[in-house]
Amino acid sequence: MSEALPATDLARESIDTIRLLAADAVELARSGHPGTPMEAAPLAYLLFTRHLRYNPLNPEWPGRDRFVLSCGHASMLLYSMLHLTGYGLSLDDLRAFRQLGSKTPGHPEFGHTPGVETTTGPLGQGLSVAVGMAMGGRFLAQQVDAVLFDYRIYTLCSDGDLMEGVASEAASLAGHLRLGNLITVFLDNHITIEGDTALATSEETATRFLAYGWQVLRVEGENLGQMNAALERAKSDPRPSLIIARTHIGFGAPNKQDSADAHGAPLGAEELRLTKQGFGRDPEAAFVVPEGVRQHLGAARERGAALEADWQRQWQERSAILDHGWRPENPLPDGWEQALPSFTPADGAMATRQASGRVLNALRPVLPLLLGGSADLAPSNNTWLQGEAAFTPGGSGRNIHFGVREHAMGAILNGLAHTPGLLPFGGTFLVFSDYMRPPMRLAAMMGLAPIYVFTHDSIGLGEDGPTHQPVEHLACLRAVPNLTVIRPCDANETAQAWRAALANRRGPTALVLSRQALPVLDRTLLAPAEGLLRGGYVLAPEDGPLQGILLASGAEVPLALAARELLQAEGIGTRVVSLPCWELFEAQPEAYRQEVLPACCGARLAVEAASPFGWERYVGMAGEVQGMTGYGASGPAADLMNHFGFTPTQVARRLRRLLA
């Protein structure tokens, strides 16, 4: 379709159908956002009929293009397209919009509706995830096969997406990396929920993205020829592209177009009737799809099947000569665990962050699609893959420099995790997990499996002081459903923590690691570190009758062991339980948990240099928690531990008091 060629009657009828399906669904639900689907219908029509490479019969086809609706409140735009192009959504599904149990929830949810590439809703996240998808696509193209994985990521975003800081971080990195497979269309409608965008912003978006290193194009949102030409230009440019489309929210609604009234509420029965009249439709009919439109858009099924068949043919022809380790269904090859290193006390004390780096590099040769990096903290996080190239503007090495962009890193990891076969990880200090909470929550919601490497895990990091010393962060992370949080106590538990994290394909995992050196525990005298795989285990049993239990995680486990020695010397039978992962422990049978923490022993003291919140479930009403009830301080780690009560003598004294 050239720029001079006007839209055909069938194209316009299709676009109006998309608009009215969205408006009808929102009206029936008495809830939703009709305005954005109505303004974006021309773009959706162009993408799904001329540009996107997809197969409705197999939404998971690895060679497909991806479409990310970053402005997730416009979900009815996507649902209308999925219905019309044959993804299996029925008109009844559209009628059930926003109803409990329907396939058409208020915002797109990954894994819930066929054809939804990622969960969107929190603004800025979709665009930022798309950057990760584009990075993943480049990685597969350069590391596996350039022909099979030459797909593109198309994103639709709004003013709200571009106002959110996470999108700025991600867009900056995308421009630096010259992600030419990323094409974003910005609906420049000048409207937010509160009114005109001029209420809160006066920036020049085009200039901002030019400064990031993007190609920027401008079009009129109703001009199919302009938009088509812009999309073609975007596909041929080596930079990421931002197409600024001047659109009109609620297009066609005679009294609500270009107003905030069209944004977050139904049009209303009378306005919807007038809108349908304006489009030449029966004002009393709802959810109408003309037969010509159904056939026209439904042709996507045949077209998509042919595209995938051609891809599968090429895959069969090329797979025999590929040696890349790409395993989309299960990226872990048989026997990969054998590469995990083991440690002995002779290796000397080491921080668990250092042990993590050694484990990561031991796994590097056997997991070729393991990639990641740090938010400018690789030397501290120990997240650098030795001997591997960096992910650069022209290349796709396995080491990623995310820059000081924790917000974006979390979302980009989600995009990488959406890429079949990849094993992504990202590191920063535990205290900065606050910056990553929104994308971590979404990863847990979607069942994605990025691995977070959080180091400097307590007041034990020392001199940087309370701004860098996490206190409440473990409790916050443990509160996130489907996020597995592991805080290993020594080098061998760290190796098992990586084992558990990589084996967990059902959700994200956070590894919480120490800055300070910890002894490598003598496993000839203590229980094997494989106990970590069960979340908690008896590390050191009591001598004689059980009188007290010391529970601990991470750096406080050696402290608990030292306190046990003092208590045992006094004839107090004391057990030490290493409890590095509550989620794994709670997944164990009740009998095992009772074996580790028998109900007959009520004298329990949990020791963790963090907020005590949550430990009550394990110590019970009669037990206590040696934790942090305030923030830390600046000083050497040993002085801080003594000041806040984390010494063997003070822990032993507290358990004695419990027994008394």
N, C-alpha and C positions, 0 to 999 in steps of 0.2 A: 504494500500500500504506500504509494508515494505521497509526499507532503501535499501535492496539488490535488490528489484524488479525494473527493468527498466520501464520507461514510455511506455505505449502501443502506438501503431500507432494512435489510436483514440484520446488519450490524447494529443499527440504531434500535431496532425492535429487541435485539438480544440485550443491549445495554439497559434499555428501559425495563426489561424483565428482571434483570439483576437488581435494579433499584427497587422495584416494587415488591419483589420477594422479601428483601430485607425490611422494607417498611411494613409489610403485612405481618411479618414474624414479630417485629418489635411491638406493633400495635396489639397483636393477639396476646403477647406475653405481658403487656402493660408495663414493660421494662426494657431498657436497652438504649442503643445509640443508632438511630436511623441515618443521621446526617452524613457521616463519613462514608458508609457504604454507597449512599446515593451519589456523592461527589466522585468516588473512586471507581465507579462501575466502568467507565470507558477504559481506564488503565487495566483493570482486571480482565476485561474482555480481550484487549490486545495481548496481554501476557499469556493467557490461557489458550488463545487461538493461534498466535503467531510466533511466540518467543520461547515460552517454557517448554522444556523437553521432559515429559513425564508420562507415566502409564497409570491411569486410574485403576486398572486391573491388578497392578502390583505397586502400591504406594512406596514399598521399601526398595525398589530397584536401585542399586548402588550408583548407577550411571546417570541418574536423573538430575535435572536442575532442582534447586530448592527455592521455595517461595516462603518468606517469613513475613507474617503480618505483625510488624512491631507495634502498631497501634491496635492492640488486641481488643479494645472496646468495639472495633468495627468487625467483630467476628461474623456477623451475618453476611458480610461481603464474601468472606471465605466459604461459609457454609453454602451460600447460593451457588458459588462456582463449583464446589464439590458435588452438589446435587446435579447441576446442569451438565457437568463433564463426565459423570458416571462413576463417582467414587463409592456409590452404594448408599448415600444419604437420600432418603425418600422425602416426599412432600410432607408426610406425617412427621418426619424428624424435624423439618423446618417449623411445622406447626407447634412442635414441642419445645421450641426455643426457650432456654432458661428454666426449664422444668426439671424437677428432680429425676435423675436417672436417664435423661435424654442424651442423645449423641451430639446435641447442640448447646453446650453450656454457655454461660454469659461471656466467657473469654476462652480462646482456643486452648485446649489441653492436650499435650503430647501423650500418645498412647491411648487416648480416649476416643478420638475421632480419626478415621482413616484420612490421610492427606494433610494432617496438621504436623508440621515439621518440628515445632517447639512450642512450649507453653509460653504465652505472652499475656500481658495484662499490666504488670508494673512497667511503666513507660521507660524507654531507653534500653531495656533488657533485650528485646528482640533484635534491634539493630546491633547490639554488642555481641550477642550470640552469633549473629550472621557473620561478623568479622571472624569469629572462631571457626565457623563452617568454611569460610573462604580460605583461611589458613590451612584447615584440614584438607580441603580440596587440592590446594597447591601441593601440600605434602604428598598426597597420594599420587598426583600427576608426576611429580619429580622423583619420588622414591619407588613407586610401583609401576605406573604406566601412564604416559602422557596422553595416549589416545583414549583409553578407557575412562580416565578420570579428568576429562576436560570440561566438567560441568560448571555452571555458574550459580551464584546465590543472588536472588532478587529479593529486595526488601521494600516494604511500603511503610513509611513512617509519617509522623505528624509533628506539629509544633511541640507537643509535650515530650515526645521522644528526644527532640534535639535540645530541649531545655535541661533535661536531666544530665547530671554530670557524668554518669557512666558512659553515655553515648559519646560525649566529647573525648573522653579518654580512649575509647575504642576506635573512634574515627581517626584520632591522631595517629595511633599505631597502624591502622589500615593504610593511611596515606604514606607513612614512612616505609611500610613494607611493599608498597605498590601492588596492592591486591586487585589486579585487573579483572578478576572473576567475581567481583562484588559490585552490584548495581543497585543503587538505592533511589527510590522515588519519594520525594518529600511533597506532601499535600499542603501547599501553601494557601490555606483558606482564611487566614487572618483571624481565626476564631478559637477561643478556648471556652471552658465551662463558664468562666466568670464574665466573658464578653470578648471584645476585640483584643488581639494579642498586644496591641499598643499599650494596654494597661500595665504590662509587666516586662516587655522586651522591645528594644529598638535596634538590636544588632543586625548586621548585614550577613545573613547566613551564607550567601555565596562567597563572600570574601573570607569568611572563617574557613570554609572547606577548601578554598583555593590555597589558603595558608597551610592547611594540613597536607596538601599535595594531591588533592582529588581533581578529577575533571568535573566541571560544573556546567550544566546545560539548563536552559529555561524553555518551558513550553506552556501552552494553554491547555488546561486539563480536558477541555471538550474537543480539542483538535486532534483527531486520531492520526492524521498525517504527521503532525509535528512530533507527537509522542512516539510514533513508530520510528521516525528518522532518528530521534534522540536515543532510543533503545539500540538501534543498529550502531550508532556511533559509540555508545557505551561498550558494546560487545567487542569493539575493535581497538579500544584504548588500553594501554598497559597499566593505567592508573585505576583505582576505584572511581566510580562515577556517581555523582549526585545529580539527579534530574529534578529540578524545582518546577513543579506543576502548579500553576495558578488555578486553583479550583474553587468551587462554591459549595460550601457545606449545605446539605439538604437540597441539592440541585433539583429543581422542578416543583418544589413546594412553594406555592405562590405567596404565602405570608411568612414563611419561616426560613426560606433560603437566605444564606449569608447572615444568620443570626445564631446566637447561643441557644435559642429555643430548639434548634434542630439537633443539638449535640447529644444530650444525655437523657432524653425523654421521648416517648412516642409522639408522633405528629399530632395525634388526636383524630377522631373519626371524621370530622368535617374537613380538616386540612388534608387528610389522606384521600377523601373523595375528590376534592378539588385537584389534587396532584394527579390522580388517575385520569381525570378528565383532561388535564393539560397534556398528558401523554397519549390521549386518544384511546384510553381503555375504559372498560365498563366500570363505573365508580362503585358498583355494588359487588363486584366479583373480587375474590381474594385468592392468592396463591395460584395465579394463572400462568401457565407456560405454553405459549403458542406452539403448535406442532412443528412449524418451520424452525423455530428457535431450538426446540428440543433436539431435532435432527442435526442442526448445524453445530451446536455445542457438544452434542453426544458423539460426534465424529472423533472426539478426542480418544475414545476407547480404541478404535481401530488404528488411529495414528500412533498412539502410545504403544500398543502391542507390537506394531511394526518396528518402532524405534528400539524397544527393548530386545526384540528378536535379533536385530542387527547387532546390538551391543553384545548379546550373549554369543552370537556367532564369532565376533571378534575375540571375545574372552576365550572361547574354546580354542581358537587358532593361536592365541598368544600365551595362554596359561602354561603350555608345556615348556616354554623357554624362560618363564619368569621365575626368579629366585628372590623373593621379597618377604616371605613369611606373612603375607596378608591373609588373615583368617577372620572374616567379618563376623561369623557367628560366635567364635570363641577365640579371642586373640592370644590366648595362652597355650603354647605348644605343650605337648606331653612331656613330662619330666622337667619342666622349667624350675621347679623347686630345688632341684639338685644343685643349681647354681648359687643358692643362698650360702653366704659364708657363715662360719661359726667362729667363736671367739673364746679365749681362755684368759684367766687372770694374768698370764704371762704377757698378754698384749698391752697391759697397762691400763690405767683409768682413761676413759674417753667419754666425751659428751655423747648423748644419744644422737645429736645432730651429726656428729662426725661418723658414728657408726652407720647412720642412715645413708650418708654419702658413699661409704664403702659398699653397702648393700646395693645401692642404686647402680653403682658402676660394675658390680659383679653380675647384675642382671642384664646390663646393657647389651652384651653380645647375643644373649639368647632371646631377647625381646626387641627385635629391630624396629617395632612401631611404638616403642616407649619413647615419649618425647615430653618436654616441658621446660620449665625454667623458674624464674623468680622475679619478684617485683623489685629488681635492682639490689637483691640481697644474696645472690648465688654464693659468694664466698662465705657468708655467715650461715646460710641455710644448707650449704653443701649439696646443692641441686645441679651441679654441672656434670654433664656426661663427658668423661675424659675421652679425647680422641675423636669426638664428634664435632661436626661443623655447626655454626650458628644459623638460625633462621634469619635470613637477611632479605633486603629488597629484591635481590635477584635469585635467591636460593631458598631451600627449605631444609636446612639442617635440623638436628633434633634438639638443639639448645635454643630456647626462646628467651630473648631479652624483652620482658614485658615493660621495662621501665618502671618508674614510680607510679604505677597505675593499678593498685589493688582492686578497685571497683571493676575495672575492665577485665583484669586477669580472671576474676571469678567467672564472669560471663563468657569470656573467650574459651575458658576451659570447658564450659558447657557446650559451646559450638564444636570444639575438638572432640568431646565425648559423643556428640551426635554423629561424628564421622565414623563410618564402619571400620572396625579393626584397630583403631588407635587407642593407646593407653596414655592419657595425658595426666600430668601432674604440675602443680604450681606451688611455690613457696613464698612465705613471708614470716614475720614475727607473729606469734600468737595474738599479741595485743591488737594487731591490725586485721585480725579476722573480722572485727566489727565492720570494716569497710567492705568485706566480701559477703556479708550475711544475706542480702537479697538473692544473688545468684546461687549461693550455697543452698538456700531454702528451695529454690526452683529445681536445682539438681536433685535434691532429695525427693521433691514432689514428682519429678519425671522419672525417677529411677535411673538417672545417669550415674556414671561411675568415675568421675575425676578423683584424683588423690591430692589432698592438701597437705603440704609439709609445713607445719607450724612449729617454729623453733623459739628459743628464749621464752620458756613456758611458765615461768613463775618469778617470784621475788629473787630467786637464785641467779637471775641474770646480773644483779648487782648494781653497779655504779650509775647506770642510765636513769635510775630512779622510777618513781611511780607512774610517770607517763608511759613508760615502756614495760612496766611490770604488770602482766595480766593477773587479775584477781577473780573477776566474775566470769571470765571467758569460757572456762571449762563448763561451768553450769549452763551458760547460754547455749553452747554447742550441744551439750547433752540433752537440752530441751527440744532440739529439732528432730521431729520424727524422721526415721529412715536415714539419719546421718550417723555413721559409725565413728566413734571417737576413741582413739587408742593412745594411751600414754605409757610407753614402755619404760622399764626400770633400768635396763642395761643394754649392752650391745646385742646380746643374743635375743632378748625380747624384741629389740628393734628389728632384727632380721625376720622374726616371726610376725611382727606388725606389718611389714611390707608383704609378707606372704598372705596375711589375712586381707590386706587392702586390695591386692591385685586379684585375689580370688573372689572378692565381693563385686559381682557384676549387677547387683540389684539396687545400688545406691552409692553415694559418695562416701569417702573415708577421710577422716582428719587424723593425721599422725602428729602427736604433740610431743615435742622433743626438747631436751635440755640444752642450755648453753654451757653449763658447768660440767666439768668432768665427773664421771661416776665410775665406781669400780666395776669391772667385769666379774659378776658373781661366779663363784666356784660351783659349777653345776654337778660336780661329783659329790658335793655335800648337800646340795639343795635340789629341789625338783627341776625337771627339764623345762627349758623356756617354751617348749611347745604348748605348755599349759595356757599360754596367752591365747591360743586359738579358741579356748573355751571362755575367754573373757576374764576369768578369775580362777585362781588355784591356790592350793596350800603350798607355799614356797618353802616354809620351814615349819615342821610339825612341833608340837609341844613335847617336852620330856616329862613323862608322868601324867597325872590327871590334868585335863584341860581346865584352866581357870580364867584365862583371858585371851582375847584375840586382838591383834593389831592388824588393821587393814590399811593398805597404802597403794598409791600408784606412783609411777615415774620416779623422780629423784628422791622421794621420801621413802621408798622401799628399803634402800640401804640403811637409812636412819631407823626404820622400824626393826630391821635385823639387829642393829647395834643395841637398841633398847631391849629387845628380847634377850640378848646375852646378859644384860644387867639383871633382868627379872628372873631368868633361869638360875642365875647364880644365887638368888635368894630363895630358890625352891618354888617359884611361881611358874606353873606350867603355862607357857605362852606360845601361841601359834601366830605365825605371820602369813597373811593372805595377800598375795599380789593381785590387785584388781585393776588391771590396765584398761579394760573395756567393759563398761556396764551393758552395752547393747548385746555383745556376744554372750555375756554371762546370763542376761535375762532370757536368752534364747535356749539355754540349757535345760534339761529336764529338772523338775523340782527335786528329784532325789539327789541329783548331783549338787545342786545349790545347797541343799540341806547338809550334804556331806562336808562341803567346804565351810559353811557357816551354820553349825548345828544349833538348833533352837535351845538346847539345854544350857548353852553358854551365853549369859546375858551381859558379861563384862566385855564390851567391845569398844575399841577406840580407833576411829579412822584418822589417818594422818595424811593431809594433802595441803600444800602451801598455796591454797586458793580458797575461794568462797566455800563454806561448808554446805551450801544449799544442795539438797538432794541426797546427801550421805545418810540422812535419817532412815531411809529404807533399809540400809544394811546394818546400822548400829542399834536401831530400835529405840524405844523410849528410855531404856536404862543405860544406853550407851552415850558416847560423846564424840565430838569431832574436833580434832586439833587442826584448825584452818585459819584463814584470814578473815577478820571481821571489818577490816578497813583497808586502806591502800598501803603500799609499801613505802620505801624510803630510799634515798641514795646512799650507797656505801658498798664496801666489799661484801661479796655474797656470804662469806662465813659470819661476818658481823651481823648481817641482816637475819640469818637463820637463828643465831643465838638470841638476838633482840626479840624476835617474834615467837620464840618458844620451840623452834624446830631443832632440838638437840636430843641425843639419846637419854640424857639425864632427865630432861623435862618431860619427855614422852613417857618414860618409865614411871616417873612420879605421878603422872596423871592417871595411868592405868592402875597404879597402886591405890590411888584415891577412889577410883571406881570400885575396886574390889573391896575396899573398906566400907 
